[in-house]
Amino acid sequence: MHVRYITMPRYYFKCSDAGYNCSYEVDGATAEELEPKIKIHARYAHNLFEVPVEKMNAFKAAIKEKETS
């Protein structure tokens, strides 16, 4: 019997990839799962209580798919 494992893509965000001098990193099963976590981080670490659309677009652009093995 052969067992095949299906690997689901994982996504990650590094705040430094969005242009900040910051070491924050987070990962999740979907890119959408990361958005609320990124907003919370932006609020408390960077005083962005309201994240402008253009800044959120920059955050979303910095979300990358993680290679899984």
Helices and strands as residue ranges (DSSP letters): E 10-14, G 15-18, E 25-28, H 31-46, H 53-61, E 63-66
